[in-house]
Amino acid sequence: MNANAGNDQSGLPTDMFSLNSTVKISYRNPATFFAVHVTSTPWELHYFQLKIASGQMKKFTQSRKSQRKVVTIVKGSQVPLYGGIPVLVASREHLNTIAVPLNLTFVMRSRAYILGRLL
């Protein structure tokens, strides 16, 4: 996590924020007879309404009666804050002691093809 001064694309001076994170979840397919095809919308980290990072999960097929850990890189580079997170800017030297509430949003879809038909 890094907050510093900078300019947005229009040249307006503002504080800029960069974040590089790894999100890990466990996915399980308990079905006995079929595999599932799993896709997802982009994973986004928000501080209230300000999107500060995003990433895309790779689609995969999960075989029957198995599980895996899904790892996705979620990062944001030089995101303009426009005063959106003043707590971060006020204490740049003490970022290791700050707690910032973030929301991770995504939709994961699992589809199964049984006897050639999508269910």
Secondary structure, DSSP 4 states (H G I P E B T S, - for coil): -EEEEEE-TT--EEEEEEEEEEEEEEEEE--SS--EEEEEPPEEEEETTEEEEEE-PPPEEE-TTEEEEEEEEEEEEEEE-TTS-HHHHHTGGGGGG-----EEE--EEEE-EETTEE-
